[in-house]
Amino acid sequence: MTQPYVKSERQLAREQYRRSRAIRSAGIAGASSLVVVVALVVGVVSSPGWQRVQDTFFSWKDARAAFPAILEGLWLNVRLLLFCGVVILAFGLLLALMRTLRGPVFFPLRALATVYTDLFRGMPVIITLLLMIYGVPALRLTGVTNDPIYLGGAALVLTYSAYVAEVFRAGIESVHPSQRAAARSLGLNWRQTMRFVVLPQAVRRVVPPLLNDMVSLQKDTGLVSIAGAVDAVYAAQIYTGQTFNYTSYVVAGLLFVALTIPMTRFTDWVTARMNRRQSQGGVV
């Protein structure tokens, strides 16, 4: 009969020492953080202009009054994030595949994808938004919408697709060439090799940076307010214009933070999980 595993005294002592060290480190970190926070609060509250700043930026009454309209505008930001995120991932992957095509016959496609990514990675998002929002309606094209929400979303897609394409391309090129050679030796053509061998490995490797791009996209959806789309930022701007109080901007900022933090923590969790799998020799 198998005897149950019993930890040795040395191992028990080592584990107890590690627990005590962890508790001590947590206590020191908590105490030092508390000291820093208290010092910052005291420094800000004791400043001569704190009362004016509190009334202008941190008014509870104005926060409650502005909250419903800002929350309604935030739903537009969320919809833009969901719709644009799906289109960006699909278009970015297409651009990445175009840049990885081999052979002289595909040179025009590779050049076009390269010029696109270089152009929109270098151009500020706000300039792309202005060009789309004010330039497209000026063309007076038949059947093309002038809605600033759609045009702003298109500008975000154009910009972020360039970033996502480079992330996908890095993942594709990180797959060792022997994987492609093995797939071709088994009789798979280029399309089958990319679908069943290369892309599954590449996508798993670039999930963390892709999630980071989605976090940035979530924040930049607020830029559509420059065209008059009533999102959370523009709703805050309307309230400020009516009351000359800036608390509404703080409320909008906190709502964006409330959306961003879960996405950021999820990204950190995925990154840590993939690092653990790498260190254990698992498939990434």
Secondary structure, 3 states (H helix, E strand, C coil): CCCCCCCCHHHHHHHHHHHHHHHHHHHHHHHHHHHHHHHHHHHHHCCCCHHHHHHHHCCHHHHHHHHHHHHHHHHHHHHHHHHHHHHHHHHHHHHHHHHCCCCHHHHHHHHHHHHHHHHHHHCCHHHHHHHHHHHHHHHCCCCCCCCHHHHHHHHHHHHHHHHHHHHHHHHHHHCCHHHHHHHHHCCCCHHHHHHHHHHHHHHHHCHHHHHHHHHHHHHHHHHHHHHCCCCHHHHHHHHHHHHCCCHHHHHHHHHHHHHHHHHHHHHHHHHHHHHHHHHCCCCC
